Amino acid sequence: MIANDKLQQDWDPKSVAVQRDQRAAYDEMRERCPVAYSNYLGWSLFRHEDILRVLNDPDTFSNAVSKHLSVPDGMDPPKHTEYRRIIEPYFLPESIEILEPKIRQIAGRLVDSILKHGDIELINQFAHLFAVQVQCAFLGWPVDMHEPLRLWTQKNHNATFVGDKGAMAAIAREFEGYVENMLQVRRAAGALANDDLTTSLMRQHVGTRQLGDDEIVSILRNWTVGEVGTISASVGILIHYISERVDLQQQLRTQPSLLSDAIEEILRIYGPLVANRRVTTRPVEIGGRKIGAGERISLIWISANRDDRVFEDPGAFQPNRDKAANLLYGAGIHVCPGAPLARMEMRIVMEELLARTTLISLIPEKPPTNAIYPASGFASLSLRIR
């Protein structure tokens, strides 16, 4: 890795101004300095064209950004190809459709719970709970893992923002302990072990050998970090959006067939995932900036999906847009394999919420607070639901 301590920073991603409104800050950077350096994120790319170039050139822009094992997100071909072959079947339509009744049950139960209160703080009382409970159902983890996993996700976010490597290592070990316990339970049960996703991973092979425990831990950690954080952020973004637009809310309530397109467009506008990383394998030039080999690249997804060079009037809600350019789930060989499951989760939770309510509105005296990097969406969102 090249040291850039003497390179002048073009911006400070952790500044109060940026964290106050990440979308506005990234929009401004896209026009002022679309390829920008900071000590915190390395080189950040804000334009759709530049980010798409990176996604389609894995030879130059490597995903192997961490010294720690990261399966398969932090791998390049041919290793990435081997592990991707293992995980993709878990997200085929026939694999995720069997989860639909369980997801609907979780969503319905949580909606009924918040309806008892009327006024709620949606992020902690609903969005996080929904994301964690669905993730545990997907992995085959017991109910008593709901709260530990919710707290673990919050700790992981806080440590990542401040860059506390010691805390991050301890948090990684904590998750490793959870998975090791799950594996021990299944090994002890033998043929009587639950027939779930975690058990299935224990039977998978890379080449002629079975996956090691460290590889299973890495796969499950990558799925959990990505799934819980982005799903909870997405739920908050979606519900906030319709709470400000009663006409749209009522239309979606009476015409749920419009939900899928509406969800994709709202999340394009607001962006539940801020960024992903790459590292250069050779010197490159992007947007007139010369970048050496071994340097960090941050792809700012939120900015790419709001680029008016690609999306006409990008802040406008136009659910019938051509979705081919939407980078909500990435592109190229690392496109998110879990996109079908995420789409199903969000469609179901919005269907259940709208079907069981008559009006969702903001509480004026309790304005929402924005989440800070690496999260997007809202840290708190107070709503009146009836």
C-alpha positions in Angstrom: 0.0 0.0 0.0 1.4 3.4 -1.0 1.6 6.0 1.8 -0.1 9.3 0.9 0.5 11.1 4.1 1.8 14.1 2.2 -1.0 14.2 -0.4 -3.4 17.1 0.2 -6.9 16.0 1.1 -9.6 17.1 -1.2 -12.3 16.5 1.4 -12.9 15.1 4.9 -15.5 12.3 4.8 -15.9 12.3 8.6 -16.5 16.1 8.9 -19.7 17.3 10.6 -20.8 18.9 7.3 -20.6 15.7 5.4 -22.2 13.5 8.1 -25.0 16.1 8.5 -26.3 15.2 5.0 -24.3 12.6 3.2 -26.3 12.7 0.0 -25.9 16.5 -0.4 -22.2 16.3 0.4 -21.7 13.5 -2.2 -23.7 15.4 -4.8 -21.5 18.4 -4.2 -18.3 16.4 -4.5 -19.5 14.8 -7.7 -19.5 18.2 -9.4 -16.6 19.8 -7.6 -14.1 17.0 -7.3 -15.4 13.7 -8.8 -12.1 11.9 -8.0 -11.2 13.0 -4.5 -8.5 12.0 -2.0 -8.8 11.7 1.8 -6.7 10.0 4.4 -9.8 8.1 5.6 -11.2 6.6 2.4 -8.3 6.9 0.0 -9.5 7.9 -3.5 -13.3 8.3 -3.6 -15.1 8.1 -6.9 -18.4 9.9 -7.3 -19.4 9.7 -10.9 -21.5 6.8 -12.3 -19.2 6.4 -15.3 -16.0 6.1 -13.2 -17.6 3.7 -10.8 -18.9 1.5 -13.6 -15.4 1.4 -15.1 -14.0 0.1 -11.8 -16.8 -2.5 -11.5 -16.1 -3.8 -15.0 -12.3 -4.1 -14.6 -11.6 -6.4 -11.7 -8.1 -7.0 -13.0 -7.1 -3.4 -12.4 -9.4 -2.8 -9.4 -9.0 -5.7 -7.0 -11.5 -6.6 -4.3 -8.7 -8.1 -2.1 -8.6 -5.0 0.1 -8.2 -6.6 3.5 -5.5 -8.7 5.1 -8.2 -10.7 6.7 -10.1 -13.6 5.0 -13.2 -12.2 3.2 -15.2 -14.9 1.3 -16.0 -14.2 -1.5 -16.4 -10.4 -1.4 -12.7 -9.7 -0.8 -11.4 -12.1 -3.5 -10.6 -11.9 -7.2 -10.9 -14.6 -9.9 -10.2 -17.4 -10.0 -10.7 -17.8 -6.2 -13.7 -15.5 -6.3 -15.3 -17.7 -9.0 -14.9 -20.9 -6.9 -16.6 -19.5 -3.9 -19.2 -17.6 -5.8 -20.3 -20.9 -7.3 -21.0 -22.1 -3.8 -23.1 -19.2 -2.6 -25.2 -18.3 -5.6 -27.6 -21.3 -5.3 -28.7 -20.0 -1.9 -30.3 -17.0 -3.7 -32.0 -18.7 -6.5 -35.8 -18.1 -6.7 -36.6 -21.7 -5.5 -34.2 -21.2 -2.5 -35.6 -17.9 -1.3 -39.3 -18.5 -2.1 -39.5 -20.9 0.8 -38.6 -18.1 3.1 -41.5 -15.9 2.0 -44.1 -17.1 4.6 -41.6 -16.8 7.4 -40.6 -13.2 6.3 -44.2 -12.3 6.1 -44.9 -13.7 9.5 -42.0 -11.7 11.0 -43.1 -8.5 9.3 -46.7 -8.9 10.3 -45.9 -9.6 13.9 -43.6 -6.5 14.1 -46.2 -4.3 12.4 -48.9 -5.4 14.9 -46.4 -4.7 17.7 -45.8 -1.1 16.7 -49.5 -0.5 16.1 -50.0 -1.0 19.8 -47.9 2.1 20.5 -49.1 4.6 17.9 -46.0 6.8 18.2 -42.8 4.9 17.6 -39.1 5.3 16.9 -39.0 3.2 13.7 -35.3 2.4 13.4 -34.8 0.7 16.7 -38.4 -0.5 17.3 -38.9 -2.0 13.9 -36.3 -1.7 11.1 -33.4 -3.2 13.0 -35.6 -5.9 14.5 -37.0 -6.9 11.1 -33.5 -7.1 9.5 -32.0 -9.2 12.3 -35.0 -11.5 12.6 -35.1 -12.2 8.9 -31.3 -12.8 8.8 -31.5 -15.3 11.6 -34.4 -17.1 9.8 -32.3 -17.1 6.6 -29.3 -18.6 8.4 -31.3 -21.0 10.5 -30.2 -19.3 13.8 -32.3 -19.5 16.9 -34.5 -16.7 18.4 -32.0 -16.2 21.2 -29.5 -14.8 18.7 -31.8 -11.9 17.8 -30.6 -9.5 20.5 -26.9 -10.4 20.4 -26.8 -10.0 16.6 -28.6 -6.6 16.8 -26.1 -5.3 19.4 -23.2 -6.8 17.5 -24.3 -4.9 14.3 -24.4 -1.6 16.2 -21.0 -2.2 17.8 -19.5 -3.1 14.4 -20.8 0.2 12.9 -19.5 2.3 15.7 -16.0 0.8 15.6 -15.8 1.1 11.8 -16.7 4.8 11.9 -14.0 5.7 14.4 -11.5 3.3 12.9 -10.8 1.5 16.2 -8.9 -1.5 14.9 -8.7 -3.1 18.4 -12.4 -2.9 18.8 -13.0 -4.1 15.3 -10.8 -7.2 15.9 -12.7 -7.9 19.2 -16.0 -7.6 17.4 -14.8 -9.9 14.6 -13.8 -12.5 17.3 -17.2 -12.1 18.9 -19.0 -13.0 15.7 -16.5 -15.9 15.1 -17.6 -17.2 18.5 -21.3 -17.1 17.6 -20.6 -19.1 14.4 -18.3 -21.6 16.1 -21.0 -22.3 18.6 -23.6 -22.9 15.8 -21.2 -25.3 14.1 -20.5 -27.2 17.3 -24.2 -27.7 18.0 -24.7 -29.0 14.5 -21.7 -31.4 14.6 -22.9 -32.7 18.0 -26.4 -33.4 16.5 -24.9 -35.2 13.5 -27.6 -36.5 11.2 -30.2 -34.9 13.4 -28.8 -31.4 12.9 -31.3 -28.8 11.6 -31.4 -28.8 7.8 -30.7 -25.1 7.4 -28.3 -22.8 5.5 -25.6 -22.9 8.2 -25.7 -26.7 8.2 -25.6 -26.7 4.4 -22.4 -24.6 4.3 -20.7 -27.2 6.5 -21.2 -29.7 3.6 -19.9 -27.5 0.8 -16.6 -28.1 -1.0 -13.9 -26.0 -2.6 -12.3 -28.3 -5.1 -11.8 -31.6 -3.3 -12.0 -30.3 0.3 -14.8 -29.1 2.6 -15.1 -25.5 3.6 -13.1 -24.7 6.7 -14.7 -23.1 9.7 -12.8 -19.9 9.0 -14.3 -19.8 5.5 -17.8 -20.4 6.9 -17.3 -17.6 9.5 -16.2 -15.2 6.7 -19.2 -16.0 4.4 -21.7 -15.6 7.2 -20.1 -12.4 8.5 -20.1 -10.8 5.0 -23.7 -11.8 4.5 -24.7 -10.5 8.0 -22.9 -7.2 7.9 -24.3 -6.4 4.4 -27.8 -7.7 5.0 -28.6 -6.3 8.4 -27.2 -2.9 7.8 -28.6 -2.3 4.4 -32.0 -3.8 5.0 -32.6 -1.8 8.2 -31.4 1.4 6.4 -33.6 0.6 3.4 -36.7 0.0 5.6 -36.1 3.4 7.3 -35.6 5.2 4.0 -38.7 3.7 2.4 -41.0 4.4 5.3 -39.7 7.9 5.7 -40.3 8.6 2.0 -43.9 7.6 2.0 -44.6 9.2 5.4 -43.8 12.6 3.7 -45.9 11.8 0.7 -49.4 10.8 1.7 -50.8 10.6 -1.8 -48.0 8.1 -2.8 -48.6 6.2 0.4 -52.2 5.8 -0.3 -51.6 4.8 -3.9 -49.2 2.0 -2.8 -51.6 0.9 -0.2 -54.4 0.4 -2.8 -52.1 -0.7 -5.6 -49.4 -3.0 -4.1 -48.4 -4.2 -7.5 -46.6 -0.8 -7.9 -44.4 -1.5 -4.9 -41.4 -3.2 -6.5 -40.7 -0.4 -9.0 -41.3 2.3 -6.3 -38.9 0.6 -3.9 -36.1 0.5 -6.5 -36.6 4.1 -7.3 -36.8 5.4 -3.8 -33.6 3.5 -2.9 -31.9 4.8 -6.0 -32.6 8.4 -4.9 -31.6 7.9 -1.2 -29.1 5.1 -1.2 -29.0 2.6 1.7 -25.4 1.6 1.1 -22.8 4.4 1.1 -19.6 2.8 -0.4 -17.5 -0.2 -1.2 -13.7 -0.6 -1.5 -11.2 -1.6 -4.1 -7.4 -1.5 -4.5 -5.5 -0.7 -7.7 -3.2 -3.4 -9.1 -1.4 -1.0 -11.4 -1.1 2.8 -12.0 -4.3 4.3 -13.5 -5.7 7.7 -14.4 -9.3 8.4 -13.5 -10.9 11.8 -14.2 -7.6 13.4 -14.8 -6.1 12.2 -11.5 -3.1 9.8 -11.5 -3.5 7.0 -9.0 -0.6 4.6 -8.2 -0.7 0.9 -7.8 -1.7 -0.4 -4.4 -4.0 2.5 -3.5 -7.4 2.4 -2.0 -10.5 3.2 -4.1 -13.9 4.0 -2.5 -16.9 3.7 -4.7 -19.6 6.1 -3.5 -22.8 4.3 -4.6 -25.1 7.0 -3.4 -23.5 9.6 -5.6 -23.4 7.3 -8.7 -27.1 6.7 -8.5 -27.8 10.4 -8.3 -25.6 11.4 -11.3 -27.6 13.6 -13.7 -25.3 12.5 -16.6 -27.1 9.1 -16.3 -30.4 9.9 -14.6 -32.5 12.8 -15.8 -33.7 14.9 -12.9 -32.1 12.4 -10.5 -33.9 13.6 -7.4 -37.3 13.1 -8.9 -39.4 10.0 -8.2 -39.9 8.3 -11.5 -40.5 4.6 -10.9 -40.8 3.7 -14.6 -37.1 4.7 -15.3 -34.9 2.2 -17.1 -33.4 0.2 -14.2 -30.4 -1.0 -16.2 -28.2 1.9 -14.9 -29.3 1.6 -11.3 -26.2 0.5 -9.2 -28.3 -0.3 -6.1 -26.9 -3.8 -6.1 -23.7 -3.1 -7.9 -22.6 -4.5 -11.3 -20.0 -6.8 -12.8 -18.6 -10.0 -11.3 -19.3 -8.8 -7.8 -22.9 -7.8 -8.3 -24.8 -8.6 -5.0 -25.9 -12.2 -5.1 -28.4 -11.5 -2.4 -30.4 -9.0 -4.4 -33.4 -11.3 -5.0 -33.7 -11.9 -1.3 -33.3 -8.2 -0.4 -36.0 -7.3 -2.9 -38.4 -9.9 -1.5 -37.8 -8.7 2.1 -38.5 -5.1 1.3 -41.5 -5.9 -0.8 -43.0 -8.0 1.9 -42.3 -5.6 4.8 -43.9 -2.7 2.8 -46.9 -4.9 1.8 -47.5 -5.9 5.4 -47.0 -2.4 6.8 -49.4 -0.8 4.3 -52.0 -3.5 4.5 -52.2 -3.2 8.3 -52.2 0.6 8.6 -54.3 3.5 7.4 -51.8 6.4 7.8 -48.1 6.7 8.6 -46.9 10.3 9.3 -43.9 12.1 10.7 -44.0 13.6 14.2 -43.2 17.3 13.7 -41.8 17.8 17.2 -39.4 14.8 16.8 -37.5 15.4 13.5 -35.5 12.4 12.1 -31.7 12.3 12.6 -29.5 11.1 9.8 -27.2 8.1 10.1 -23.5 8.6 9.8 -20.9 6.7 7.7 -20.6 3.8 7.1 -24.4 3.7 7.6 -26.9 5.5 5.5 -30.5 6.4 6.0 -31.6 7.4 9.5 -30.3 7.0 13.0 -33.7 7.8 14.4 -37.1 8.2 12.8 -40.1 9.0 14.9 -43.5 8.2 13.3 -47.1 8.2 14.1 -48.8 5.0 12.8 -52.4 4.1 12.8 
